[in-house]
Amino acid sequence: MSIPGLCKIDIYIIRKFLGTFFFAIAMIMFITIVFDLSEKLDEFMENEAPPKVIMFDYFLNFIPYFAALIAPLFTFIAVIFFTSRMAYNTEIIAILSSGVSFRRLMVPYLIASTIIVVLNIYMNNNVIPKANDERFQFEEKYYHTSSKTFKDRNVHKQVDPGVYVYLESYSTANDYGRKFSMEKFENGKLVSKLMAQDVRWDTATDKWKIRNYMIRNFTEDGEVIETGRAIDTTINLDPEEFKMRDNAIEAMDKETLNKYISTQLLQGSSHVNTLLIEKYRRTAVPFSTFILTLIGVSVSSRKVRGGIGMHIAIGLLLSTSYILFMKFSSEFAISGSLSPLVASWIPNVLYSVIAVILYRLAPK
C-alpha cells in the first residue's frame, strides 16, 4: 500500500520509527508494572483489593499516564536506536548517495513525530485526566487515604468580584470553619463586613450556615449593625475545594482545568502558577518530540567510535538535561520569578537552538 507523496524509504523509516517507539514503550511499561505491583501488592492485599479491580481500575489507567510521561524521552531513544543501526549498516549513506538530501530525509521522521505529538496532546487533555481520576479513586480506597486532607490555616479567598472571605481554620471531616469573615467592596470602598464565630456547610439546603454573626453595613448615613444567632447564606465557595487532592489538576480535562483556573484567578489563589504550568505543560512537553527527534537524527546519522552505545549515551545526556531544565524552570514559575508560559516553553526554545546547531553539523 502506497501513500501519496511518500516513497518506499519514507514508509520504511516511519514504520521503523513508530515500531521501535511503541515496542520500547511496551517493554518499559511491562517492567514498570511488575515493579509497581511488587511494591504495592502487600497493601492491596491488606485492603482486600479484588484482582479484577487492580487490573482494570488501576493498571489500565496507569498505563496511559506513564506512557505519555515518558513518550518524548522514548521517542528520542527510538530515533537514536534505529537511526544508528541504519548508519552502521550504511543505509544512511546509501540514501544520501542516491540524491536524497538530508533535509528530505527528515520528512518521514517529522511525519512520525507529528503522529506521536498529536496523540500525546490529545491524551494529555482528554484521556489521561479521566484515567487519573479513576486511578486516584482506586488509590484512596485501596492504597492510601491521606490525599484529601486539608491542612491549611488562615484561608483567604475572593469568591466573587469585590467579595472576600477569611477562615482561621477549616475541617474537611465535618465541613466546619472557625473565625469566619466576609467583606464586600464596591468601587474600592468597604460597604459590608460579616463576622461570625463559625460556619458550616448544610448538605440539606446546599448553603452555608453561619452562627453568632455580626454584619456591619457602611452607608452614607453611617454604620448599621445587624446581629443574630444563625443565618443561611449562599456563598460562591464549594466545600469540595477544601477536599481537593494535591494532584487533582492531573484529573482535570482541558475544559475543566480552564474553568478551575478562572475560578482560582477570581479567588486570588496562590496556586494559579502551578495550574498554568500544568496547562501549558500538556502542549509544551509533547512538542519537545519534534526537537528531540531532530537532535536524535543529527547525532545518530553518523558513525562514531563507541557505536550505538555512544549515540545512546549522548542521547540520554541531552534528554536528561532537558528534563532537569524543565523542572528548574517550573520551580522558577511557581515562585513567581518567571511567567508559567515562559517557564513551560523556554526549555523547548533553548533545545531548539541546540537541535539546529547539531542539524547543521550533521553529515549531508
N, C-alpha and C positions, 0 to 999 in steps of 0.2 A: 504493500500500500504506500503510495507516494503522497507527499503533502505539497501543494502548490508553493513554489518559491524556495523549497528546500531540496538539497541534493542528498545523495546517499550518505555522504560524510556528515552532513548536518544531523540527519536522523540517527546515525551511528553514535555521534557524540552526545546527543540528547538522551538516547537510551542508556548509554554508559553513565552519564551524569546522574540521571534520575534513579537508575537501577542501583548504583553504588550508594547514593544518598539514602534511599529507603531501606536498603539492606543494612547499612550502618546504623540507622535509627532503630530498626527492628532488633538488632543484636544488642545495642546498649540498653534498650527498653527491657529486653528479657533479663539481662544481668541486673538492672536496677530493681525490677520487680522481685527477683529472687532475694536480693539483699534487704529490700524494704519489708518483705514478708517475714524473713527470718528475724528481723529486728522487732517487729510489732506482733508477731504471732502469739506470744505469751499473753499480751494484753487483750488481743482479740478473743482468745480462748477464755480468759478470765471474765470478760464481759459478755460471753456467750454469743459472739457474732456468728450467724449462720454462714457456711462456706459460700452459698449462692449470693448472699448479700455482699460478702467480701469481694467476690469476683466482679459482680455487676455494678454495685454502688460505689465501690472504692477503686479497684484497679482499672476498670474500663473508663472511669472518669479521671484517673490519674495519668493514663497514657497520653491523651491529647495535651494536657498541661505540660508534662515533661518533654514531650516531643517538640512542642512549639518553643519551649525554653532553650533547647539545645540545637534547634534547627539551623541557625546561622553558623554555629561552630562546625556542625557536621556537614553542612554544605561545603565549607572550606576544606575539611578533611577529605570529603569525597572528591572534590576537584583536584586537590593535591595528589591523591592516591592514583586515580585513573589517568590523569594527565601525565604524571611521572612515568607510569608504565608505557603510555603511548610514546613518550620521549625516548625512553630506553629501548623501545622496540623500533626506533627510528620512524615511527608513524608520523610524528610531527614534522620531521624533516621532509618526508615524502610528500606530505600535504602542501608544505610551503614551496617545495621544489616544483610542484605541479602548476604553480602560478597563483595559488590561493594566498592572498595577503593575510598578515597576522590580524588585521582589523576584521577581515571577512571570517577568519577562523573563530573570532569571538562571538559571532552571531548565534550559533547553537547554544553556546554557554549562557548567553543573555536570555535566550528563549526559555531554557530550562530554569534559570534563576527567576524569571518572571513568574513561571508556574508556581514555584515554591513561595515567592513573596506574596502573591495574590492569595494562595491557600493559607499562608501564615496569618496575614492580616484578617482574613475572614474568620479564621478560627479564634484569633485573639479577641475579636469584638463580638462574636456571636456564639460559637460552640464552646470554647473553654470556660467563659463565665458560668454558663449553665452547668457544665460538668463540675466546676469547682464548687458550686453551691451544693450539689448532691454529695460531693466528696466531703465537704465541711460538715454537713449534717450527719454523715456516717461517723466522722471522727468525733463529733460531740457526743454521739450516743455510745460508741464502742471503743474510743481511744482516749480522748480527754474531754473535759467539760469546762475548762477554765477560760476559754477564749471569749466568752460573752460577759465576763465580769467587768463591771465599770468601776474604776479605781480613782478617777479624777475628783478633785475637790475645787471649790471656787469656780464654778462654771459660769461663763459669760457668753450669751448668745444674742444675736439680733434675729428676732423671729419674724418681723415684718419691717418694712421701711419706717425708720424712726421709732421702732419699738424694741426695747432691750430687756432681757430677763437675766436675773442673777440667782444662783443657788449656792449656798455654802457647801452642801454635800447632797448626794443623791444615791439611793439604794435601788439596785435593779431587782432585788429579791421581792420587794413589795411595791415598786414604783412610788417611792416616797422620797420627798426632798425637804430639807430643812433650810430655814432662814431664806425665804423666797422674796424677791422684789421684782417689780416690772415698771419700767419707765417709758413714757411716751413723749416724743419730741415732735414739734411742728415748727418748721422754719428755723430750726436750731434752738428753739426755746422749749424748756421742760414744761409740759402742760398737765401732766398727771403722773403720780407715782403711787404704786400699790406695794405695800409691805405686809408680809404675813409670817406667822410662826412656822408654818409648814404647808406643803402642797402634796396632793396625792392624786394619781390617775384613777378615775372611776370607770371601770370597764362596762358598767350598766348603761351609762349615758355617753361614754366616749368623750368625757370632758374632764378638766382638772378641777378638783375640789380644794378650795383654799380655806384654811381655818385661821381664826383670830387675826383678822386682817384690818388694815387701815389704808384708806385711799385719800391721797391729798391731791385735790384738783386746783390748779392755779389759773385763775380767771382775771379779767381786767378789774373786777371789783374786789379782788383779794383771794385769799385761800379758803377753800371749802373742804372740810374734813368729813369723811364717812367711815364708820367702823362697823364691825359685825363679827359674828361667831363663825359663820360659814357661808361660802358663796361658790356656785358652779360657774366656770368661765371657759370660753373657747380660746385656746392659745395655739398659734401655729408652731407647735412643738410636739413631735411624736415621741412617746416613751421608748419606742423601738430604737431611736437614735442612740440612747444610752446603752443599749444592749448589743450594739453592733460590734462584730468581731474586729480585731486589728487588721485582718486580711480580708475584710468584707468587700473592699473595692475590687478584689480579684474575682468576685462572683457577680459583678455588675456588667451587663452588656453595654454596648455603646450608648444607647438611648438613656438607659437608667443612670449610667455614670455621668452623662452630661447634665441630667436633671439634678443629680445629687451635688455636682459641682456648683450649679446655680444656687441651690439651697444653702450650701456651706459658704458661698461668697456673700449671700444675703446676711447670714448669721455671723459673719466676721470670724469664721473658724480659722485656727492657726494651722490646720492640716490641709489647706487648699493647695499648697505647692505639691504636697505628696500626691494628691488626687490628679493634679495636672500632669505630673511626671508620669503617672500610670496611663493617663490618656494619650500623651504623646509617645510614650514608650511602645505602645501597641502598634504604631506605624514605624517608628524610627528603627527599632531593632530588626524587624523583618527587612527593612530597606537595606540594612547592612549586608544582606546576602549578595546584592549586586557588587558592593565594594570588595567583600571577601572573595567573591568569585574572580574578579579582575586581578586581585593580588595573587590568588592561588594559581591562575593560569600563567601569569607573568613569571612567577617564581619557579613553577614546576615544568615549564615547557622547554627547559634547557637541561643538559646533563651536567651534574656537578659531582665532585668526589663525595662519597658517602651514600650515593644512590637515593632511593626513595626515602630512606630513613632521614637523610639530611633535609629533604624537602618537608617531610612531616614535622621535623624539629623546628624548622624556620616557621612553618605554618602555625604550630602550636604556640610559639613565642609571640607571633603577631596577634593571633586571636585572643590569647590570654591577656595581652596588654590592652587590647580593645575592651574586653570585659571589665578590667580593672579601671580603665579610664571612664567608662560609662558609669561605674559605681561611684567614683570620686565626683564626677560632675553632678550626679544625682544628689549627693550629700551637700554639695555647694548650693544647689537649688532649694533643698529643704531648709537650709539655714538662712536662705534669703539673699545669698551672695550672687546668685545667677537666676535668671528667669527660667522657669521649667522648660519652656520651648527651646531656649538656647542650650540648656543643660542636656536635653534629650538628643539634640541634633549635632552638637559640637564634636562628639567622637566621630560621627559619620563624615563631617566636613574635614576633620584632620586626616582621617584614614583614606578619604578620597584623594587627598593630595599625595599620600604615600602610594596609593594604588596607581595614580597617573605617572608618578616617577618610575615605579617598577615596570609599568607597561611600556614606557619609552625606552627602558634599558633592556627589555626582553628581546631575544633574538628574532629578527624579522625574515 
